[in-house]
Amino acid sequence: MVEYNDARQKALRAEYVGRINRVLDYIEQNLDSELTLKTLAKVATFSEFHFHRIFKSIVGETLNQFIQRRRAEKAAGMLIGNPNKSITEIALDCGFSGSAVFARIFKENFGISASEFRADKG
């Protein structure tokens, strides 16, 4: 009986990981778009509440934390690769709603401002 439950739990976890991986791929392809809990839960075919709990348990951070971190990482690459593009343009291109939100998230993730990052890495 115990072996059956272990096998069942492993199979269930593998299915959940597959669904979350599908969501991670979707997020990567749509980072510059609005990514709502409702939309991403549908991609994973979970209820919104269940999806949020499963996502955090598998990925190790909340959905919002993950999206904001990935957007900041994408912006960091763009800051270096596009020196003539303004920081605000890069923020908007990466899906941030404005430069103030971008500035806060960027500093939380990298410990320095986007302009300092660009000056150090450029």
DSSP file with accessible surface (Angstrom, degrees, kcal/mol):
  #  RESIDUE AA STRUCTURE BP1 BP2  ACC     N-H-->O    O-->H-N    N-H-->O    O-->H-N    TCO  KAPPA ALPHA  PHI   PSI    X-CA   Y-CA   Z-CA
    1    1 A M     >        0   0  175      0, 0.0     4,-2.0     0, 0.0     5,-0.1   0.000 360.0 360.0 360.0 -42.4    0.0    0.0    0.0
    2    2 A V  H  >  +     0   0  103      1,-0.2     4,-2.5     2,-0.2     5,-0.2   0.917 360.0  52.0 -64.2 -41.7    2.8    2.4    0.9
    3    3 A E  H  > S+     0   0  166      1,-0.2     4,-2.5     2,-0.2    -1,-0.2   0.896 108.0  52.2 -61.7 -39.4    4.6    1.7   -2.4
    4    4 A Y  H  > S+     0   0  142      1,-0.2     4,-2.6     2,-0.2    -1,-0.2   0.934 110.3  47.5 -62.2 -45.2    1.4    2.4   -4.3
    5    5 A N  H  X S+     0   0   68     -4,-2.0     4,-2.6     2,-0.2    -2,-0.2   0.892 111.7  50.5 -64.7 -40.3    1.0    5.8   -2.6
    6    6 A D  H  X S+     0   0   80     -4,-2.5     4,-2.4     2,-0.2    -1,-0.2   0.933 112.6  46.4 -61.7 -45.7    4.7    6.7   -3.2
    7    7 A A  H  X S+     0   0   58     -4,-2.5     4,-2.3     1,-0.2    -2,-0.2   0.907 113.1  49.8 -63.9 -40.3    4.4    5.8   -6.9
    8    8 A R  H  X S+     0   0  157     -4,-2.6     4,-2.5     2,-0.2    -2,-0.2   0.915 111.1  48.8 -65.3 -43.3    1.1    7.8   -7.1
    9    9 A Q  H  X S+     0   0  135     -4,-2.6     4,-2.7     1,-0.2    -2,-0.2   0.896 111.0  50.4 -64.7 -39.4    2.6   10.8   -5.4
   10   10 A K  H  X S+     0   0  161     -4,-2.4     4,-2.4     2,-0.2    -1,-0.2   0.911 111.7  47.8 -64.1 -41.9    5.7   10.7   -7.8
   11   11 A A  H  X S+     0   0   63     -4,-2.3     4,-2.2     2,-0.2    -2,-0.2   0.914 112.5  49.0 -65.4 -42.0    3.4   10.5  -10.8
   12   12 A L  H  X S+     0   0   74     -4,-2.5     4,-2.6     2,-0.2    -2,-0.2   0.931 111.6  49.0 -64.2 -44.1    1.3   13.4   -9.5
   13   13 A R  H  X S+     0   0  139     -4,-2.7     4,-2.9     1,-0.2     5,-0.2   0.918 109.6  52.3 -61.4 -42.6    4.4   15.5   -8.9
   14   14 A A  H  X S+     0   0   65     -4,-2.4     4,-2.2     1,-0.2    -1,-0.2   0.910 110.3  48.4 -61.8 -39.8    5.7   14.8  -12.3
   15   15 A E  H  X S+     0   0   93     -4,-2.2     4,-2.2     2,-0.2    -2,-0.2   0.934 112.3  48.5 -65.2 -43.7    2.4   15.9  -13.9
   16   16 A Y  H  X S+     0   0   47     -4,-2.6     4,-2.6     1,-0.2     5,-0.2   0.918 110.3  51.1 -63.2 -42.0    2.4   19.1  -11.8
   17   17 A V  H  X S+     0   0   43     -4,-2.9     4,-2.8     1,-0.2    -1,-0.2   0.919 109.2  51.9 -62.1 -40.8    6.0   19.8  -12.7
   18   18 A G  H  X S+     0   0   35     -4,-2.2     4,-1.8    -5,-0.2    -1,-0.2   0.916 110.5  47.6 -61.3 -42.7    5.1   19.4  -16.4
   19   19 A R  H  X S+     0   0   46     -4,-2.2     4,-1.7     2,-0.2    -2,-0.2   0.911 112.7  48.5 -65.6 -41.7    2.2   21.8  -16.1
   20   20 A I  H  X S+     0   0    1     -4,-2.6     4,-2.8     1,-0.2    -2,-0.2   0.903 108.4  54.2 -67.2 -38.2    4.4   24.4  -14.3
   21   21 A N  H  X S+     0   0   76     -4,-2.8     4,-2.4     1,-0.2    -1,-0.2   0.891 105.2  54.0 -61.1 -37.1    7.0   24.0  -17.0
   22   22 A R  H  X S+     0   0  117     -4,-1.8     4,-2.1     2,-0.2    -1,-0.2   0.912 110.0  47.6 -62.0 -39.7    4.4   24.7  -19.6
   23   23 A V  H  X S+     0   0    0     -4,-1.7     4,-3.0     2,-0.2    -2,-0.2   0.917 108.9  53.2 -67.6 -42.5    3.6   27.9  -17.6
   24   24 A L  H  X S+     0   0   35     -4,-2.8     4,-2.5     1,-0.2    -2,-0.2   0.910 109.8  48.7 -60.6 -41.4    7.3   28.9  -17.4
   25   25 A D  H  X S+     0   0   98     -4,-2.4     4,-2.0     2,-0.2    -1,-0.2   0.921 111.3  50.1 -62.3 -43.5    7.6   28.5  -21.1
   26   26 A Y  H  X S+     0   0   76     -4,-2.1     4,-1.1     1,-0.2    -2,-0.2   0.922 110.4  50.0 -61.8 -43.7    4.5   30.7  -21.6
   27   27 A I  H >< S+     0   0    0     -4,-3.0     3,-0.9     1,-0.2     4,-0.3   0.942 109.4  51.0 -61.0 -47.2    5.9   33.3  -19.3
   28   28 A E  H >< S+     0   0   76     -4,-2.5     3,-0.7     1,-0.3    -1,-0.2   0.883 112.0  47.2 -58.9 -38.6    9.2   33.4  -21.1
   29   29 A Q  H 3< S+     0   0  146     -4,-2.0    -1,-0.3     1,-0.2    -2,-0.2   0.673 123.1  34.1 -77.0 -16.2    7.4   33.9  -24.5
   30   30 A N  T X< S+     0   0   39     -4,-1.1     3,-2.2    -3,-0.9    -1,-0.2   0.018  71.8 128.5-129.6  28.2    5.1   36.6  -23.1
   31   31 A L  T <  S+     0   0    3     -3,-0.7     4,-0.1     1,-0.3    -1,-0.1   0.819  76.4  53.5 -56.7 -32.5    7.3   38.5  -20.6
   32   32 A D  T 3  S+     0   0   89     -4,-0.1    -1,-0.3    -3,-0.1    63,-0.3   0.508 102.0  75.9 -84.0  -1.1    6.4   41.8  -22.2
   33   33 A S  S <  S-     0   0   52     -3,-2.2     2,-0.4    -6,-0.2    -3,-0.1  -0.539  98.8 -83.7-102.0 171.2    2.7   41.2  -22.0
   34   34 A E        -     0   0  165     -2,-0.2     2,-0.7     1,-0.0    -2,-0.1  -0.608  43.2-162.4 -74.2 125.7    0.3   41.3  -19.1
   35   35 A L        -     0   0   21     -2,-0.4     2,-0.2    -4,-0.1    32,-0.1  -0.898  10.5-171.2-115.5 101.0    0.5   38.0  -17.3
   36   36 A T     >  -     0   0   44     -2,-0.7     4,-2.5     1,-0.1     5,-0.2  -0.598  33.8-123.3 -94.7 155.0   -2.5   37.4  -15.1
   37   37 A L  H  > S+     0   0   56     -2,-0.2     4,-2.7     1,-0.2     5,-0.2   0.908 113.6  54.9 -57.3 -41.8   -3.0   34.7  -12.5
   38   38 A K  H  > S+     0   0  118      1,-0.2     4,-1.8     2,-0.2    -1,-0.2   0.931 109.9  44.7 -60.1 -48.2   -6.2   33.7  -14.4
   39   39 A T  H  > S+     0   0   53      1,-0.2     4,-1.9     2,-0.2    -1,-0.2   0.936 115.7  46.1 -63.3 -46.7   -4.4   33.3  -17.7
   40   40 A L  H  X S+     0   0    0     -4,-2.5     4,-1.9     1,-0.2    -2,-0.2   0.863 108.9  55.0 -70.0 -33.3   -1.5   31.3  -16.3
   41   41 A A  H  X>S+     0   0    2     -4,-2.7     5,-2.2    -5,-0.2     4,-0.8   0.900 107.8  51.2 -64.2 -36.9   -3.8   29.1  -14.2
   42   42 A K  H ><5S+     0   0  146     -4,-1.8     3,-0.5    -5,-0.2    -2,-0.2   0.899 106.0  54.0 -66.1 -39.6   -5.6   28.2  -17.4
   43   43 A V  H 3<5S+     0   0   34     -4,-1.9    -1,-0.2     1,-0.2    -2,-0.2   0.906 115.2  40.6 -59.5 -38.8   -2.3   27.4  -19.1
   44   44 A A  H 3<5S-     0   0    0     -4,-1.9    -1,-0.2    -5,-0.1    -2,-0.2   0.562 108.4-127.9 -85.0  -8.9   -1.6   25.0  -16.3
   45   45 A T  T <<5 +     0   0   88     -4,-0.8     2,-0.3    -3,-0.5    -3,-0.2   0.916  68.0 121.9  54.5  48.4   -5.2   23.7  -16.2
   46   46 A F  S   <S-     0   0   24     -5,-2.2    -1,-0.2    -6,-0.1    -2,-0.1  -0.907  72.0 -97.8-123.8 161.4   -5.4   24.4  -12.4
   47   47 A S     >  -     0   0   73     -2,-0.3     4,-3.1     1,-0.1     5,-0.2  -0.393  42.8-109.4 -68.5 158.6   -7.8   26.6  -10.5
   48   48 A E  H  > S+     0   0   88      2,-0.2     4,-2.3     1,-0.2     5,-0.2   0.924 118.0  46.4 -58.8 -45.8   -6.3   29.9   -9.7
   49   49 A F  H  > S+     0   0  144      2,-0.2     4,-1.8     1,-0.2    -1,-0.2   0.945 116.0  44.1 -63.3 -48.8   -5.9   29.1   -5.9
   50   50 A H  H  > S+     0   0   45      1,-0.2     4,-2.8     2,-0.2     5,-0.2   0.914 112.4  53.5 -64.1 -41.7   -4.4   25.7   -6.5
   51   51 A F  H  X S+     0   0    0     -4,-3.1     4,-3.2     1,-0.2     5,-0.2   0.929 106.7  51.3 -59.1 -46.3   -2.1   27.0   -9.3
   52   52 A H  H  X S+     0   0   70     -4,-2.3     4,-2.0    -5,-0.2    -1,-0.2   0.920 113.4  44.9 -60.6 -42.3   -0.7   29.7   -7.0
   53   53 A R  H  X S+     0   0  130     -4,-1.8     4,-2.1     2,-0.2    -1,-0.2   0.929 115.9  45.8 -66.6 -45.3    0.1   27.2   -4.3
   54   54 A I  H  X S+     0   0   15     -4,-2.8     4,-2.2     2,-0.2     5,-0.3   0.917 110.4  54.1 -65.8 -43.0    1.6   24.6   -6.6
   55   55 A F  H  X>S+     0   0    0     -4,-3.2     4,-3.2    -5,-0.2     5,-0.5   0.947 110.7  45.7 -56.5 -50.2    3.7   27.2   -8.5
   56   56 A K  H  X5S+     0   0  103     -4,-2.0     4,-1.9    -5,-0.2    -1,-0.2   0.908 112.1  51.1 -63.5 -39.2    5.3   28.4   -5.2
   57   57 A S  H  <5S+     0   0   79     -4,-2.1    -1,-0.2    -5,-0.2    -2,-0.2   0.866 119.9  35.0 -69.1 -31.9    6.0   24.9   -4.0
   58   58 A I  H  <5S+     0   0   37     -4,-2.2    -2,-0.2    -5,-0.2    -1,-0.2   0.907 127.2  34.5 -87.3 -44.1    7.7   23.9   -7.3
   59   59 A V  H  <5S-     0   0   41     -4,-3.2    -3,-0.2    -5,-0.3    -2,-0.2   0.805  97.3-130.5 -85.6 -29.9    9.4   27.1   -8.3
   60   60 A G  S  <<S+     0   0   57     -4,-1.9     2,-0.3    -5,-0.5    -4,-0.2   0.516  79.3  65.2  92.9   2.2   10.3   28.4   -4.8
   61   61 A E  S    S-     0   0   38     -6,-0.3    -1,-0.3    -5,-0.0    -2,-0.2  -0.969  91.0 -90.3-147.3 161.3    8.9   31.9   -5.2
   62   62 A T     >  -     0   0   31     -2,-0.3     4,-2.6     1,-0.1     5,-0.2  -0.265  40.3-108.5 -68.7 164.2    5.5   33.3   -5.8
   63   63 A L  H  > S+     0   0    9      1,-0.2     4,-2.7     2,-0.2     5,-0.2   0.932 120.2  48.5 -57.4 -47.1    4.2   33.8   -9.3
   64   64 A N  H  > S+     0   0  100      1,-0.2     4,-2.7     2,-0.2     5,-0.3   0.912 110.5  50.5 -63.1 -43.3    4.6   37.6   -9.1
   65   65 A Q  H  > S+     0   0  101      2,-0.2     4,-2.5     1,-0.2    -1,-0.2   0.924 111.8  48.7 -59.7 -43.8    8.2   37.3   -7.7
   66   66 A F  H  X S+     0   0   15     -4,-2.6     4,-2.6     2,-0.2     5,-0.2   0.944 113.0  46.2 -62.1 -48.5    9.1   35.0  -10.5
   67   67 A I  H  X S+     0   0    7     -4,-2.7     4,-2.5     1,-0.2     5,-0.2   0.933 114.3  47.4 -62.0 -45.8    7.7   37.3  -13.2
   68   68 A Q  H  X S+     0   0   29     -4,-2.7     4,-2.3    -5,-0.2    -1,-0.2   0.904 112.6  49.4 -64.7 -40.3    9.2   40.4  -11.8
   69   69 A R  H  X S+     0   0   65     -4,-2.5     4,-2.6    -5,-0.3    -1,-0.2   0.940 111.8  48.0 -64.3 -44.4   12.6   38.8  -11.4
   70   70 A R  H  X S+     0   0   51     -4,-2.6     4,-2.4     1,-0.2    -2,-0.2   0.899 111.7  50.3 -64.9 -38.3   12.6   37.4  -15.0
   71   71 A R  H  X S+     0   0   20     -4,-2.5     4,-2.6    -5,-0.2    -1,-0.2   0.915 110.9  49.2 -64.7 -41.7   11.5   40.9  -16.3
   72   72 A A  H  X S+     0   0    0     -4,-2.3     4,-2.4     2,-0.2    -2,-0.2   0.907 111.2  49.7 -64.3 -40.9   14.4   42.5  -14.4
   73   73 A E  H  X S+     0   0   68     -4,-2.6     4,-1.8     2,-0.2    -2,-0.2   0.909 111.3  48.7 -64.8 -40.2   16.9   39.9  -15.8
   74   74 A K  H  X S+     0   0   72     -4,-2.4     4,-2.0     1,-0.2    -2,-0.2   0.926 111.3  50.4 -63.9 -42.9   15.6   40.5  -19.3
   75   75 A A  H  X S+     0   0    0     -4,-2.6     4,-2.7     1,-0.2    -2,-0.2   0.888 105.1  57.4 -62.3 -39.4   16.0   44.3  -18.7
   76   76 A A  H  X S+     0   0    8     -4,-2.4     4,-1.5     1,-0.2    -1,-0.2   0.927 108.0  47.0 -58.6 -44.1   19.5   43.8  -17.4
   77   77 A G  H  X S+     0   0   45     -4,-1.8     4,-2.6     1,-0.2    -1,-0.2   0.899 112.7  49.3 -63.5 -39.2   20.5   42.2  -20.7
   78   78 A M  H  X S+     0   0   33     -4,-2.0     4,-2.0     1,-0.2    -2,-0.2   0.840 103.9  59.5 -70.8 -33.0   18.8   44.9  -22.7
   79   79 A L  H  < S+     0   0    0     -4,-2.7    -1,-0.2     2,-0.2    -2,-0.2   0.893 114.3  37.3 -61.2 -38.3   20.5   47.7  -20.7
   80   80 A I  H  < S+     0   0   77     -4,-1.5    -2,-0.2    -5,-0.2    -1,-0.2   0.910 121.0  44.6 -78.3 -43.5   23.9   46.3  -21.8
   81   81 A G  H  < S+     0   0   53     -4,-2.6    -2,-0.2     1,-0.2    -3,-0.2   0.635 118.0  42.3 -79.5 -15.2   22.9   45.3  -25.3
   82   82 A N    ><  +     0   0   66     -4,-2.0     3,-1.6    -5,-0.2    -1,-0.2  -0.564  61.9 164.3-130.3  69.7   21.0   48.5  -26.2
   83   83 A P  T 3  S+     0   0   85      0, 0.0    -1,-0.1     0, 0.0    -2,-0.1   0.734  76.8  53.1 -64.0 -21.2   23.1   51.4  -24.8
   84   84 A N  T 3  S+     0   0  164     -3,-0.1     2,-0.4     2,-0.1    -5,-0.1   0.544  89.2  92.4 -91.1  -7.2   21.2   54.0  -26.9
   85   85 A K  S <  S-     0   0   62     -3,-1.6    -3,-0.1    -7,-0.2     5,-0.0  -0.704  83.0-113.6 -87.7 137.5   17.7   52.9  -25.7
   86   86 A S     >  -     0   0   52     -2,-0.4     4,-2.2     1,-0.1     5,-0.2  -0.283  18.2-120.3 -69.1 155.2   16.4   54.8  -22.6
   87   87 A I  H  > S+     0   0   46      1,-0.2     4,-2.7     2,-0.2     5,-0.2   0.890 115.0  53.8 -62.3 -38.7   15.9   52.9  -19.4
   88   88 A T  H  > S+     0   0   67      2,-0.2     4,-2.5     1,-0.2    -1,-0.2   0.918 107.4  50.6 -63.5 -42.6   12.2   53.8  -19.5
   89   89 A E  H  > S+     0   0   95      1,-0.2     4,-2.7     2,-0.2    -1,-0.2   0.921 111.5  48.2 -60.3 -42.8   11.8   52.3  -23.0
   90   90 A I  H  X S+     0   0    0     -4,-2.2     4,-1.5     2,-0.2    -2,-0.2   0.924 109.6  52.9 -64.2 -42.9   13.6   49.1  -21.8
   91   91 A A  H  <>S+     0   0    0     -4,-2.7     5,-2.3     1,-0.2     3,-0.4   0.938 112.8  43.7 -57.8 -46.7   11.3   49.0  -18.7
   92   92 A L  H ><5S+     0   0   92     -4,-2.5     3,-1.5     1,-0.2    -1,-0.2   0.896 110.5  55.1 -67.7 -38.7    8.2   49.2  -20.9
   93   93 A D  H 3<5S+     0   0   64     -4,-2.7    -1,-0.2     1,-0.3    -2,-0.2   0.764 106.3  53.2 -64.2 -25.3    9.6   46.7  -23.4
   94   94 A C  T 3<5S-     0   0    0     -4,-1.5    -1,-0.3    -3,-0.4    -2,-0.2   0.364 125.4 -99.0 -93.6   4.0   10.1   44.2  -20.6
   95   95 A G  T < 5S+     0   0   18     -3,-1.5     2,-0.2     1,-0.3    -3,-0.2   0.523  72.7 144.0  95.8   5.8    6.5   44.5  -19.4
   96   96 A F      < -     0   0    6     -5,-2.3    -1,-0.3    -6,-0.2     3,-0.1  -0.562  51.4-134.4 -77.2 146.2    6.8   46.9  -16.5
   97   97 A S  S    S-     0   0  105     -2,-0.2     2,-0.3     1,-0.2    -1,-0.1   0.684  77.4 -19.3 -76.0 -16.9    3.9   49.3  -16.1
   98   98 A G     >  -     0   0   21     -7,-0.1     4,-2.1     1,-0.1    -1,-0.2  -0.981  69.9 -90.7-176.1 173.4    6.2   52.2  -15.6
   99   99 A S  H  > S+     0   0   63     -2,-0.3     4,-2.8     1,-0.2     5,-0.2   0.824 117.3  56.6 -71.5 -30.0    9.7   53.4  -14.7
  100  100 A A  H  > S+     0   0   78      2,-0.2     4,-2.1     1,-0.2    -1,-0.2   0.939 110.1  44.1 -67.6 -44.4    9.0   53.7  -10.9
  101  101 A V  H  > S+     0   0   42      1,-0.2     4,-2.6     2,-0.2     5,-0.3   0.931 115.0  50.2 -63.4 -44.4    7.9   50.1  -10.6
  102  102 A F  H  X S+     0   0    2     -4,-2.1     4,-3.1     1,-0.2     5,-0.3   0.932 108.2  52.0 -59.0 -47.1   10.9   49.1  -12.8
  103  103 A A  H  X S+     0   0   54     -4,-2.8     4,-2.2     1,-0.2    -1,-0.2   0.919 112.5  45.5 -58.7 -43.7   13.4   51.0  -10.7
  104  104 A R  H  X S+     0   0  133     -4,-2.1     4,-2.2     2,-0.2    -1,-0.2   0.953 116.1  44.1 -65.8 -48.4   12.1   49.4   -7.4
  105  105 A I  H  X S+     0   0    8     -4,-2.6     4,-1.9     2,-0.2    -2,-0.2   0.909 113.1  51.9 -65.2 -41.7   12.1   45.9   -8.8
  106  106 A F  H  X S+     0   0    0     -4,-3.1     4,-2.5    -5,-0.3     5,-0.4   0.948 111.3  46.2 -61.5 -46.4   15.5   46.3  -10.5
  107  107 A K  H  X S+     0   0  116     -4,-2.2     4,-2.4    -5,-0.3    -1,-0.2   0.885 110.0  54.5 -66.2 -36.9   17.1   47.5   -7.4
  108  108 A E  H  < S+     0   0  125     -4,-2.2    -1,-0.2     1,-0.2    -2,-0.2   0.877 116.0  39.2 -61.0 -36.7   15.5   44.7   -5.3
  109  109 A N  H  < S+     0   0   62     -4,-1.9    -2,-0.2    -5,-0.2    -1,-0.2   0.806 131.5  22.3 -85.2 -32.4   17.0   42.1   -7.7
  110  110 A F  H  < S-     0   0   74     -4,-2.5    -3,-0.2     2,-0.3    -2,-0.2   0.517  91.8-126.2-116.9 -10.4   20.4   43.6   -8.4
  111  111 A G  S  < S+     0   0   54     -4,-2.4     2,-0.3    -5,-0.4    -4,-0.2   0.458  84.4  69.3  79.4  -1.9   21.1   45.9   -5.4
  112  112 A I  S    S-     0   0   45     -6,-0.3    -2,-0.3    -5,-0.0    -1,-0.2  -0.941  89.6 -92.1-140.0 165.2   21.9   48.9   -7.7
  113  113 A S     >  -     0   0   33     -2,-0.3     4,-2.6     1,-0.1     5,-0.2  -0.295  37.4-110.8 -73.8 163.3   19.8   51.1   -9.9
  114  114 A A  H  > S+     0   0    7      1,-0.2     4,-2.7     2,-0.2     5,-0.2   0.887 119.2  51.8 -62.6 -38.1   19.5   50.4  -13.6
  115  115 A S  H  > S+     0   0   71      2,-0.2     4,-2.3     1,-0.2    -1,-0.2   0.908 110.8  47.6 -68.3 -37.7   21.6   53.4  -14.6
  116  116 A E  H  > S+     0   0   91      2,-0.2     4,-2.7     1,-0.2    -2,-0.2   0.917 111.8  51.2 -66.0 -40.7   24.4   52.2  -12.2
  117  117 A F  H  X S+     0   0   18     -4,-2.6     4,-2.5     1,-0.2     5,-0.3   0.936 110.8  47.9 -60.2 -46.9   24.1   48.7  -13.7
  118  118 A R  H  X S+     0   0   46     -4,-2.7     4,-2.2     1,-0.2    -1,-0.2   0.915 112.7  48.3 -62.5 -42.3   24.4   50.1  -17.2
  119  119 A A  H  < S+     0   0   80     -4,-2.3    -1,-0.2     1,-0.2    -2,-0.2   0.907 115.1  45.3 -65.9 -40.2   27.4   52.3  -16.3
  120  120 A D  H  < S+     0   0  117     -4,-2.7    -2,-0.2     1,-0.2    -1,-0.2   0.872 124.8  31.1 -70.0 -39.3   29.2   49.3  -14.5
  121  121 A K  H  <        0   0  122     -4,-2.5    -2,-0.2    -5,-0.2    -1,-0.2   0.621 360.0 360.0 -95.8 -18.7   28.5   46.8  -17.2
  122  122 A G     <        0   0   89     -4,-2.2    -3,-0.1    -5,-0.3   -42,-0.1   0.587 360.0 360.0 -75.6 360.0   28.5   49.0  -20.3
